[in-house]
Amino acid sequence: MPQFNGSRLANKACLITGAASGLGRVAAERFAAEGANVMIADLLDGAEAVEEITRAGGVAAQMICDVTSEESWISVVKATIEQFGTIDVVMNNAGVMLSGDDDPVATSLEIYHRTMDINVMGTLLGCKTVIPEMLNRGGGVIVNVASFVAHMGAATPQIAYTASKGAVLAMTREIAVTYARRGIRANALCPGPVMTPLLAEFLRDDEARERRRIHIPMGRFGEATEIAHGAVFLASEESAFMTGQSLIIDGGITAAYTTPVD
């Protein structure tokens, strides 16, 4: 848990999906350490994350949320407003990268639809339910978690995931333009490979991990804390003149013309 200093997001009400574990949990801890009141929304029990944040001096609550359900989103938004008075920031972080996601020929429609439902529709529903509250309060910040693969093809075929993150990036840009003069900023956070439980499940063996690692110019996987720092920047007033953009934190992958080798 980061040291609590309570400055960059002081008293901001922040709703983060997929925050019971992985990148979402690290982001929730980082937001709380910067003074935010954090609602952890996840299909998984977020009690442990709430306890950790509270123990460190932060403020957090949790709600069970199925991001593919509009009814679930409505309940979470209502609970967040009741708990913290408003919603200043939403971080649409919940997402999946499913086993069996492969090239266009090998990937089943079931995997494709499930990936799109969670990664794209889940993000859309988050924006759909939170934006009216942000408009009522005069503004807010949306951080949608996309991926570096929204900008380029993945080294290992994962057509559903890549398509979903491209959609999230495009959606973010349109939302940014639509609400730019109404006080709402929307940006996409595009991590490179980060060894969260999500990626670890996808890269189960050493050979698979090495195939992915060799494409990273910095020669290592990212840390969740490094991505969470980017999320704090996008959520804070430090990025006040930034909207419709893609913050890529990828160890140099999208800058590389050729695959680096050791």
C-alpha positions as CSV (number, residue, x, y, z in Angstrom):
1,M,0.0,0.0,0.0
2,P,1.5,3.4,-1.0
3,Q,2.2,6.0,1.6
4,F,-0.8,8.2,2.3
5,N,-0.3,11.9,1.5
6,G,-3.7,13.0,0.3
7,S,-2.9,15.8,-2.1
8,R,-3.4,15.2,-5.8
9,L,-6.9,13.7,-5.6
10,A,-8.0,15.2,-2.2
11,N,-11.6,14.5,-1.5
12,K,-12.4,13.3,-5.0
13,A,-15.0,10.6,-5.3
14,C,-13.6,8.0,-7.5
15,L,-15.3,4.9,-8.9
16,I,-13.0,2.1,-10.1
17,T,-14.1,-1.1,-11.7
18,G,-12.2,-4.4,-11.4
19,A,-10.6,-2.9,-8.3
20,A,-10.6,-6.0,-6.1
21,S,-7.4,-7.3,-7.6
22,G,-4.7,-6.7,-10.2
23,L,-4.2,-3.2,-11.7
24,G,-7.6,-2.0,-10.5
25,R,-6.6,-2.7,-6.9
26,V,-3.3,-1.0,-7.2
27,A,-5.0,2.0,-8.8
28,A,-7.5,2.1,-6.0
29,E,-4.8,2.1,-3.4
30,R,-2.8,4.8,-5.3
31,F,-6.0,6.9,-5.6
32,A,-6.7,6.6,-1.9
33,A,-3.1,7.5,-1.0
34,E,-3.6,10.7,-3.0
35,G,-6.7,11.6,-0.9
36,A,-9.5,10.1,-3.0
37,N,-12.6,8.5,-1.6
38,V,-12.7,5.2,-3.6
39,M,-15.6,3.0,-4.5
40,I,-14.3,-0.5,-5.4
41,A,-16.7,-2.0,-8.0
42,D,-16.0,-5.6,-8.9
43,L,-17.6,-9.0,-9.4
44,L,-15.1,-10.2,-6.8
45,D,-15.3,-9.3,-3.1
46,G,-13.3,-6.1,-2.5
47,A,-13.4,-6.3,1.3
48,E,-9.7,-7.0,1.5
49,A,-8.8,-4.0,-0.6
50,V,-11.1,-1.8,1.4
51,E,-9.5,-3.0,4.6
52,E,-6.0,-2.3,3.3
53,I,-6.9,1.2,2.2
54,T,-8.6,2.0,5.5
55,R,-5.7,0.6,7.5
56,A,-3.4,3.0,5.6
57,G,-5.5,6.0,6.4
58,G,-7.6,6.2,3.2
59,V,-11.3,6.1,2.5
60,A,-12.9,3.3,0.5
61,A,-16.1,1.3,0.1
62,Q,-17.1,-1.6,-2.1
63,M,-20.0,-2.8,-4.3
64,I,-20.4,-5.9,-6.3
65,C,-20.7,-4.9,-10.0
66,D,-21.3,-6.8,-13.2
67,V,-20.1,-4.3,-15.7
68,T,-22.2,-5.9,-18.5
69,S,-25.4,-5.2,-16.6
70,E,-26.9,-1.7,-16.8
71,E,-29.0,-2.4,-13.7
72,S,-25.8,-3.3,-11.8
73,W,-24.1,-0.1,-13.0
74,I,-27.1,2.0,-11.9
75,S,-26.9,0.4,-8.4
76,V,-23.2,1.1,-8.1
77,V,-23.5,4.7,-9.2
78,K,-26.3,5.3,-6.8
79,A,-24.4,3.7,-3.9
80,T,-21.3,5.8,-4.7
81,I,-23.3,9.0,-4.7
82,E,-24.9,8.0,-1.4
83,Q,-21.6,7.1,0.1
84,F,-19.5,10.0,-1.1
85,G,-21.9,12.7,-2.4
86,T,-21.0,12.6,-6.0
87,I,-18.7,11.0,-8.6
88,D,-15.7,13.0,-9.7
89,V,-13.8,10.3,-11.5
90,V,-14.7,7.0,-13.0
91,M,-11.9,4.6,-14.1
92,N,-13.3,1.9,-16.3
93,N,-10.7,-0.7,-15.6
94,A,-12.5,-4.1,-15.6
95,G,-11.6,-6.3,-18.5
96,V,-10.8,-9.8,-19.7
97,M,-8.2,-11.4,-21.9
98,L,-9.7,-14.9,-22.4
99,S,-7.9,-18.2,-23.0
100,G,-8.7,-19.3,-26.5
101,D,-8.5,-15.8,-27.9
102,D,-6.4,-16.3,-31.0
103,D,-6.4,-15.3,-34.7
104,P,-9.7,-14.6,-36.6
105,V,-10.0,-18.2,-37.8
106,A,-9.3,-19.9,-34.4
107,T,-11.2,-17.6,-32.1
108,S,-14.7,-18.7,-31.3
109,L,-17.6,-16.3,-31.5
110,E,-18.4,-17.1,-27.9
111,I,-15.0,-15.8,-26.8
112,Y,-15.3,-12.8,-29.1
113,H,-18.7,-11.8,-27.8
114,R,-17.8,-12.3,-24.2
115,T,-14.6,-10.2,-24.6
116,M,-16.6,-7.4,-26.3
117,D,-19.4,-7.5,-23.7
118,I,-17.0,-7.0,-20.8
119,N,-14.3,-4.8,-22.3
120,V,-16.4,-2.6,-24.6
121,M,-20.0,-2.7,-23.5
122,G,-18.8,-2.6,-19.8
123,T,-16.9,0.6,-20.6
124,L,-19.9,2.1,-22.5
125,L,-22.3,1.3,-19.6
126,G,-19.9,2.9,-17.2
127,C,-19.8,6.1,-19.2
128,K,-23.6,6.0,-19.9
129,T,-24.5,5.8,-16.2
130,V,-21.8,8.1,-14.8
131,I,-22.0,11.0,-17.3
132,P,-25.4,12.3,-16.3
133,E,-24.1,12.7,-12.7
134,M,-21.0,14.4,-13.9
135,L,-23.1,16.8,-16.1
136,N,-25.3,17.6,-13.0
137,R,-22.3,18.5,-10.9
138,G,-20.6,20.5,-13.7
139,G,-17.9,18.1,-14.9
140,G,-15.8,15.1,-14.2
141,V,-13.1,12.8,-15.4
142,I,-13.3,9.5,-17.3
143,V,-10.3,7.2,-17.5
144,N,-10.9,4.2,-19.8
145,V,-8.3,1.5,-19.7
146,A,-7.4,0.4,-23.2
147,S,-4.1,-1.1,-24.2
148,F,-1.0,-0.5,-26.3
149,V,-2.6,-3.1,-28.7
150,A,-5.2,-0.5,-29.6
151,H,-2.4,1.2,-31.5
152,M,-0.7,-1.8,-33.0
153,G,-1.2,-5.5,-33.6
154,A,-0.3,-7.9,-30.7
155,A,2.8,-10.1,-31.1
156,T,0.7,-13.0,-30.0
157,P,-2.7,-13.3,-31.8
158,Q,-5.6,-12.2,-29.6
159,I,-8.0,-10.8,-32.0
160,A,-11.0,-10.3,-29.7
161,Y,-8.9,-8.5,-27.0
162,T,-7.2,-6.3,-29.6
163,A,-10.4,-5.4,-31.3
164,S,-12.0,-4.6,-27.9
165,K,-9.3,-2.3,-26.8
166,G,-9.3,-0.5,-30.2
167,A,-13.0,0.1,-29.6
168,V,-12.4,1.5,-26.2
169,L,-9.9,3.9,-27.5
170,A,-12.2,5.1,-30.3
171,M,-15.1,5.4,-27.9
172,T,-13.0,7.5,-25.5
173,R,-12.1,10.0,-28.2
174,E,-15.7,10.5,-29.2
175,I,-16.8,10.9,-25.6
176,A,-14.1,13.5,-25.1
177,V,-15.2,15.5,-28.1
178,T,-18.8,15.3,-27.2
179,Y,-18.5,16.6,-23.7
180,A,-15.3,18.8,-23.9
181,R,-17.3,22.0,-23.5
182,R,-19.4,20.6,-20.7
183,G,-16.7,20.0,-18.2
184,I,-16.0,16.3,-18.8
185,R,-12.6,15.0,-19.8
186,A,-12.1,11.5,-21.1
187,N,-8.7,9.9,-21.8
188,A,-7.5,6.3,-22.4
189,L,-4.8,4.7,-20.4
190,C,-2.9,2.2,-22.6
191,P,-0.6,-0.1,-20.7
192,G,1.9,-2.4,-22.2
193,P,2.4,-5.9,-20.8
194,V,2.0,-5.8,-17.0
195,M,2.4,-8.9,-15.0
196,T,-1.0,-8.8,-13.3
197,P,-3.0,-11.9,-12.6
198,L,-4.8,-11.3,-16.0
199,L,-1.6,-11.5,-18.0
200,A,-0.1,-14.2,-15.8
201,E,-3.1,-16.5,-16.6
202,F,-2.6,-15.8,-20.3
203,L,1.2,-16.4,-20.2
204,R,1.3,-19.5,-18.1
205,D,4.7,-20.9,-19.1
206,D,8.2,-19.4,-19.3
207,E,8.3,-19.8,-23.1
208,A,5.2,-17.8,-23.6
209,R,6.4,-15.1,-21.2
210,E,9.7,-14.9,-23.0
211,R,8.0,-14.5,-26.4
212,R,6.2,-11.5,-25.0
213,R,9.1,-10.0,-23.1
214,I,11.4,-9.9,-26.1
215,H,9.2,-7.4,-27.8
216,I,9.6,-4.9,-25.0
217,P,12.6,-2.5,-25.6
218,M,13.1,-2.0,-21.9
219,G,13.5,-5.8,-21.6
220,R,11.0,-6.3,-18.8
221,F,7.3,-6.4,-18.0
222,G,5.7,-3.3,-16.5
223,E,4.6,-3.0,-12.9
224,A,1.0,-2.3,-11.9
225,T,2.2,0.7,-9.8
226,E,3.8,2.2,-12.9
227,I,0.4,2.1,-14.7
228,A,-1.4,3.4,-11.6
229,H,0.8,6.5,-11.6
230,G,-0.5,7.2,-15.1
231,A,-4.1,6.8,-13.9
232,V,-3.6,9.3,-11.1
233,F,-2.2,11.8,-13.5
234,L,-5.2,11.4,-15.9
235,A,-7.6,11.7,-12.9
236,S,-5.9,14.7,-11.4
237,E,-5.9,18.4,-12.3
238,E,-2.3,17.9,-13.6
239,S,-3.9,16.8,-16.9
240,A,-6.6,19.5,-16.9
241,F,-5.9,20.5,-20.5
242,M,-5.8,16.9,-21.8
243,T,-8.8,15.1,-23.2
244,G,-9.4,12.6,-26.0
245,Q,-5.8,11.3,-25.7
246,S,-4.1,8.0,-25.2
247,L,-1.5,7.8,-22.5
248,I,0.8,4.9,-23.5
249,I,2.9,3.3,-20.8
250,D,4.5,0.3,-22.6
251,G,8.2,0.2,-22.0
252,G,8.8,1.5,-25.6
253,I,6.9,-1.1,-27.6
254,T,4.9,1.3,-29.8
255,A,8.1,3.3,-30.5
256,A,10.1,0.3,-31.7
257,Y,10.4,-0.3,-35.4
258,T,12.0,-3.8,-35.1
259,T,11.8,-6.4,-32.4
260,P,14.8,-6.0,-30.0
261,V,16.8,-9.0,-29.2
262,D,19.2,-9.7,-26.3
